[in-house]
Amino acid sequence: MRLPSIYDSLPARALVPMDQSTPPKTLTSSPSSSSLDVPTIDRHVRQVLGTTASLRRIEIFLRSTSLNVSYLLTLSDGTQITLKLPPPASLMLLRHERRALEASVLLHELLDKHRGLLTPRLLSYDLSPGTLGVPFLLCSHFKGSSLRDVARRLHPSEYDTLSYRLKRLLKAMNQITSPAFGTLSQVVAGTGSSSWHCAFSRLVETILRDAEDMVITIPYHQIRDHVARFAPYLDEVEEARLVLLVSDPSTCLVVDEERLDIQGLVVDCPAMWGDPLLSSVFDETSETFQGQPAPRVMQPGQEVRTLLYIIYRSVVQLTETFYRPKHSRHHELDARKRLKNALRRLDCLEI
């Protein structure tokens, strides 16, 4: 989708932190809509967009994949953009979620270099509270609904077509590579890993520590043992590729329900440099891509890695239900079932 012409003449300065003299600092709390400094936001938006249109409406905007607090800003000329703030201080976060806004900035900056992926355009950000009084990110906005929200109103063939196009977009992201493995922030900071086994082990250990903090009953030793035992298969991955870590990819795709047209891909979710198989796109249990052509037969190494990744995603889903109890009991039971099945299958495999 082509963005409104107002974005075509954005000043280059809008794409860097607004205050370069102050070292960026990530905060973990967001103000309520009533405490937002609207006049300051209005001035900043007009400066960034190079427009005389004024801010007319601010409304909360929910995305199920996002931990950041998002607001939809509507200008007097009808232009709409998204304002993202850090997660609220009351929200219990997993370790890999504690710098959610910074991670979102890094991902948007990266994807801005690949405009064919139909992702929101980064307009402005400041990870210190200097510009708006709170760390923020401004990006373009896609009108429409997520594929997940409209799924039940679509004919199966329509849903299959859109989910197939979504899969192609996500696989296109996998073509973006990095010289090191790890989260985006780790690689940018120079603390990435030279091997996928080391990076994935760090990833698993981080979520296991989160689970241990909540005294969640899962087979920690068995999980750690499998990650170590199958290290040679993990090390078969020699190139670090961009991977979105989202449990339900259908929440990312914004579509025009009437025209069945893709508007864009919202990527406000964790991402890392690693093995594309880590994405739930390749999870045989994923509901998003049911009805799609069956995947090609996997090599032994791919099968082992896929099971390890199912274990990781299951532990993440399970742990989230304890940190954020709004998740239903069904989420916990489903995660435990998938975890148990993957562990059992790995128990039967030899190196």
C-alpha positions as CSV (number, residue, x, y, z in Angstrom):
1,M,0.0,0.0,0.0
2,R,1.3,3.5,-0.9
3,L,1.5,5.8,2.1
4,P,-0.2,9.3,1.9
5,S,2.0,11.8,0.0
6,I,2.6,13.8,3.2
7,Y,5.2,11.1,4.1
8,D,7.2,11.5,0.9
9,S,8.9,14.8,2.1
10,L,9.8,13.9,5.7
11,P,12.9,15.6,6.9
12,A,15.8,13.2,7.5
13,R,16.2,14.6,11.0
14,A,12.9,13.0,12.0
15,L,14.4,9.6,11.7
16,V,17.0,9.9,14.4
17,P,16.5,10.6,18.2
18,M,15.4,14.1,18.6
19,D,18.0,14.9,21.3
20,Q,21.4,13.6,20.3
21,S,23.2,15.3,23.2
22,T,21.5,13.2,25.8
23,P,22.4,9.5,26.1
24,P,19.2,7.4,25.4
25,K,17.6,6.0,28.5
26,T,14.8,3.4,28.4
27,L,12.0,3.9,30.9
28,T,9.4,1.2,31.7
29,S,6.2,3.2,32.4
30,S,3.7,5.1,30.3
31,P,1.3,7.9,31.2
32,S,-2.4,7.6,30.9
33,S,-4.0,9.4,28.0
34,S,-5.3,12.1,30.4
35,S,-1.7,12.9,31.4
36,L,-0.3,13.2,27.9
37,D,1.1,16.6,27.0
38,V,-1.2,17.2,24.0
39,P,0.2,20.6,23.0
40,T,3.7,19.3,22.9
41,I,2.7,16.2,20.9
42,D,0.8,18.5,18.5
43,R,3.8,20.6,17.9
44,H,6.1,17.7,17.4
45,V,3.8,15.9,15.0
46,R,3.5,19.0,12.8
47,Q,7.2,19.5,12.8
48,V,7.9,15.9,11.9
49,L,5.3,15.7,9.1
50,G,6.0,19.2,7.9
51,T,2.3,20.1,8.0
52,T,0.0,22.8,9.3
53,A,-2.7,20.3,10.2
54,S,-3.4,20.2,13.9
55,L,-4.0,17.2,16.2
56,R,-7.7,16.6,16.6
57,R,-8.0,13.3,18.3
58,I,-6.0,10.9,20.5
59,E,-7.4,7.4,21.2
60,I,-6.0,4.2,22.6
61,F,-5.2,1.7,19.9
62,L,-4.9,-1.9,20.9
63,R,-2.7,-4.5,19.1
64,S,-2.7,-8.0,20.7
65,T,1.0,-8.5,19.7
66,S,2.2,-5.3,21.4
67,L,3.3,-4.7,24.9
68,N,3.9,-1.0,24.2
69,V,1.0,1.4,24.7
70,S,-0.3,2.6,21.4
71,Y,-2.3,5.7,20.6
72,L,-4.0,6.6,17.2
73,L,-3.4,10.2,16.4
74,T,-5.8,11.8,14.0
75,L,-5.0,15.2,12.4
76,S,-7.4,17.8,11.2
77,D,-6.7,16.9,7.6
78,G,-7.5,13.2,8.3
79,T,-3.9,12.0,8.4
80,Q,-3.5,9.2,11.0
81,I,-0.3,8.1,12.7
82,T,0.6,5.8,15.6
83,L,2.2,7.0,18.9
84,K,3.8,4.2,20.9
85,L,4.9,4.5,24.5
86,P,6.6,2.0,26.9
87,P,4.5,-0.7,28.6
88,P,2.7,0.5,31.8
89,A,4.7,0.1,35.1
90,S,1.9,-2.2,36.4
91,L,2.5,-4.8,33.7
92,M,4.7,-7.7,34.7
93,L,7.3,-8.3,32.0
94,L,9.4,-11.2,31.0
95,R,13.2,-10.5,30.8
96,H,13.2,-10.2,27.0
97,E,10.3,-7.8,27.1
98,R,11.8,-5.2,29.5
99,R,13.1,-3.0,26.7
100,A,10.1,-3.4,24.4
101,L,10.1,0.2,23.0
102,E,13.8,0.2,22.3
103,A,13.4,-3.2,20.5
104,S,10.5,-1.8,18.5
105,V,12.7,1.2,17.4
106,L,15.5,-1.1,16.3
107,L,13.1,-3.3,14.3
108,H,11.4,-0.3,12.6
109,E,14.8,1.2,11.7
110,L,15.9,-2.1,10.2
111,L,12.7,-2.7,8.2
112,D,12.6,0.9,6.9
113,K,15.6,-0.1,4.8
114,H,13.4,-2.7,3.1
115,R,10.3,-0.9,2.0
116,G,8.9,-3.8,-0.1
117,L,7.8,-5.6,3.2
118,L,4.8,-3.3,3.7
119,T,5.7,-2.4,7.3
120,P,4.9,0.9,9.0
121,R,7.4,3.8,8.3
122,L,9.3,5.1,11.3
123,L,8.7,8.8,11.6
124,S,10.3,9.9,14.8
125,Y,11.5,8.5,18.2
126,D,13.2,9.5,21.4
127,L,14.2,6.8,24.0
128,S,14.8,9.6,26.6
129,P,11.9,11.6,28.1
130,G,13.4,14.8,26.6
131,T,11.1,15.5,23.6
132,L,7.6,14.6,24.9
133,G,8.3,14.0,28.6
134,V,8.3,10.2,28.0
135,P,10.1,7.8,25.6
136,F,8.1,7.4,22.4
137,L,8.0,6.2,18.9
138,L,5.9,7.7,16.0
139,C,5.2,5.6,12.9
140,S,2.7,5.5,10.0
141,H,-0.6,3.8,10.5
142,F,-2.4,1.2,8.5
143,K,-6.2,1.4,8.4
144,G,-8.0,-1.9,8.6
145,S,-8.4,-5.0,10.8
146,S,-6.0,-7.8,11.6
147,L,-6.4,-11.0,9.8
148,R,-7.2,-12.7,13.1
149,D,-10.1,-10.3,13.8
150,V,-11.8,-10.9,10.5
151,A,-11.0,-14.6,10.0
152,R,-14.4,-15.8,11.1
153,R,-16.2,-13.6,8.6
154,L,-14.1,-14.8,5.6
155,H,-14.7,-17.7,3.3
156,P,-12.1,-20.4,3.9
157,S,-10.5,-19.8,0.5
158,E,-10.3,-16.1,1.2
159,Y,-8.6,-16.7,4.5
160,D,-6.2,-19.2,2.9
161,T,-5.2,-16.7,0.2
162,L,-4.5,-14.0,2.8
163,S,-2.6,-16.3,5.2
164,Y,-0.5,-17.5,2.3
165,R,0.4,-13.9,1.4
166,L,1.2,-13.3,5.0
167,K,3.6,-16.3,5.1
168,R,5.3,-15.0,2.0
169,L,5.9,-11.6,3.7
170,L,7.3,-13.2,6.8
171,K,9.5,-15.4,4.8
172,A,10.7,-12.3,2.9
173,M,11.8,-10.9,6.2
174,N,13.9,-14.0,6.7
175,Q,16.1,-12.9,3.8
176,I,17.5,-10.0,5.9
177,T,20.7,-11.2,7.4
178,S,23.2,-10.2,10.2
179,P,26.8,-11.1,10.9
180,A,25.9,-12.3,14.4
181,F,23.1,-14.2,16.2
182,G,21.0,-12.9,19.1
183,T,18.3,-10.3,19.8
184,L,18.5,-7.0,17.8
185,S,19.7,-5.1,20.9
186,Q,22.4,-7.7,21.6
187,V,23.8,-7.5,18.0
188,V,23.6,-3.7,17.9
189,A,25.5,-3.6,21.2
190,G,28.2,-6.0,19.9
191,T,27.2,-8.8,22.4
192,G,25.7,-11.1,19.8
193,S,26.8,-14.7,19.4
194,S,29.0,-16.3,16.7
195,S,27.0,-19.5,16.8
196,W,23.2,-20.2,16.8
197,H,23.6,-22.8,19.5
198,C,25.0,-20.1,21.9
199,A,22.3,-17.6,21.0
200,F,19.5,-20.0,21.3
201,S,20.8,-21.3,24.6
202,R,20.8,-17.8,26.0
203,L,17.2,-17.3,24.7
204,V,16.1,-20.5,26.4
205,E,17.9,-19.8,29.6
206,T,16.3,-16.4,29.9
207,I,12.7,-17.7,29.7
208,L,13.6,-20.6,32.0
209,R,14.8,-18.1,34.6
210,D,11.5,-16.2,34.2
211,A,9.6,-19.4,34.9
212,E,11.8,-20.3,37.9
213,D,11.1,-16.8,39.3
214,M,7.4,-17.7,39.4
215,V,8.1,-21.3,40.6
216,I,6.3,-22.8,37.6
217,T,6.4,-26.6,37.4
218,I,8.1,-27.7,34.2
219,P,11.0,-30.1,33.5
220,Y,13.8,-27.5,33.6
221,H,16.6,-30.1,33.6
222,Q,15.2,-32.0,30.7
223,I,14.8,-28.9,28.6
224,R,18.3,-27.7,29.3
225,D,19.7,-31.2,28.6
226,H,18.0,-31.4,25.2
227,V,19.3,-27.9,24.2
228,A,22.8,-29.0,25.1
229,R,22.5,-32.5,23.6
230,F,21.4,-31.3,20.2
231,A,23.9,-28.5,19.9
232,P,25.4,-30.0,16.7
233,Y,22.0,-29.6,15.0
234,L,21.6,-26.1,16.2
235,D,25.1,-25.3,14.8
236,E,23.9,-26.4,11.4
237,V,22.4,-22.9,11.2
238,E,25.3,-20.8,9.9
239,E,23.6,-17.6,8.8
240,A,21.7,-15.3,11.1
241,R,18.3,-14.2,9.6
242,L,15.6,-11.9,10.9
243,V,12.9,-13.8,12.7
244,L,9.7,-12.4,14.3
245,L,8.8,-14.0,17.6
246,V,5.0,-13.8,17.5
247,S,2.7,-16.6,18.7
248,D,0.0,-15.8,16.2
249,P,1.2,-14.3,12.9
250,S,-2.4,-13.5,11.8
251,T,-2.5,-10.7,14.4
252,C,0.3,-8.9,12.4
253,L,-1.4,-8.6,9.0
254,V,-3.7,-5.6,8.5
255,V,-6.3,-6.1,5.8
256,D,-9.2,-4.2,4.2
257,E,-12.0,-6.6,4.8
258,E,-14.2,-5.3,2.0
259,R,-11.6,-5.5,-0.7
260,L,-9.7,-8.4,0.8
261,D,-6.6,-6.3,0.3
262,I,-3.4,-6.3,2.4
263,Q,-2.8,-2.9,3.9
264,G,0.4,-3.6,5.8
265,L,2.3,-5.7,8.3
266,V,2.4,-4.5,11.9
267,V,5.7,-5.7,13.5
268,D,5.3,-4.5,17.1
269,C,6.6,-7.8,18.5
270,P,10.0,-9.3,19.6
271,A,12.4,-10.2,16.9
272,M,15.9,-11.7,16.7
273,W,18.7,-12.8,14.4
274,G,18.5,-16.6,14.1
275,D,17.0,-19.6,12.4
276,P,13.8,-18.9,10.4
277,L,12.4,-22.2,11.7
278,L,12.1,-20.5,15.1
279,S,9.0,-18.6,13.8
280,S,5.6,-20.1,14.5
281,V,5.0,-19.9,10.7
282,F,6.7,-23.2,10.5
283,D,4.9,-24.7,13.5
284,E,2.8,-27.6,12.3
285,T,0.4,-26.9,15.2
286,S,-0.2,-23.3,14.1
287,E,-3.8,-22.5,13.3
288,T,-2.8,-19.5,11.2
289,F,-1.6,-21.6,8.2
290,Q,-4.0,-24.5,8.3
291,G,-5.1,-25.3,4.8
292,Q,-1.8,-24.3,3.3
293,P,0.3,-26.7,1.2
294,A,2.1,-29.3,3.3
295,P,5.7,-28.3,4.1
296,R,8.5,-30.3,2.4
297,V,10.0,-33.2,4.2
298,M,12.4,-32.0,6.8
299,Q,16.0,-33.2,7.3
300,P,16.9,-34.7,10.7
301,G,18.5,-31.5,11.8
302,Q,15.5,-29.4,10.9
303,E,13.1,-31.8,12.6
304,V,15.2,-31.6,15.9
305,R,15.4,-27.8,15.7
306,T,11.7,-27.5,15.1
307,L,11.0,-29.5,18.2
308,L,13.4,-27.4,20.2
309,Y,11.6,-24.3,19.0
310,I,8.2,-25.7,19.9
311,I,9.6,-26.3,23.4
312,Y,10.8,-22.7,23.6
313,R,7.5,-21.2,22.4
314,S,5.5,-23.4,24.7
315,V,7.5,-22.3,27.7
316,V,7.1,-18.7,26.7
317,Q,3.3,-19.1,26.4
318,L,3.1,-21.1,29.6
319,T,5.2,-18.5,31.5
320,E,3.1,-15.6,30.1
321,T,0.0,-17.1,31.8
322,F,1.6,-16.7,35.2
323,Y,3.0,-13.2,34.6
324,R,-0.2,-12.0,33.0
325,P,-3.2,-14.0,34.4
326,K,-5.6,-12.5,31.9
327,H,-4.5,-15.4,29.7
328,S,-7.1,-18.2,30.0
329,R,-6.5,-21.5,31.6
330,H,-6.7,-22.9,28.1
331,H,-3.5,-21.2,27.1
332,E,-1.6,-22.9,29.9
333,L,-3.0,-26.4,29.2
334,D,-2.3,-26.0,25.5
335,A,1.3,-25.0,26.1
336,R,1.8,-27.8,28.5
337,K,0.5,-30.3,26.0
338,R,2.7,-29.1,23.2
339,L,5.7,-29.0,25.6
340,K,5.1,-32.6,26.7
341,N,4.7,-33.9,23.2
342,A,7.8,-32.2,21.9
343,L,9.9,-33.4,24.8
344,R,8.7,-36.9,24.3
345,R,9.6,-36.9,20.6
346,L,13.1,-35.6,21.4
347,D,13.6,-38.3,24.0
348,C,13.2,-40.9,21.2
349,L,15.8,-39.3,19.0
350,E,19.5,-39.9,18.9
351,I,22.3,-37.6,17.7
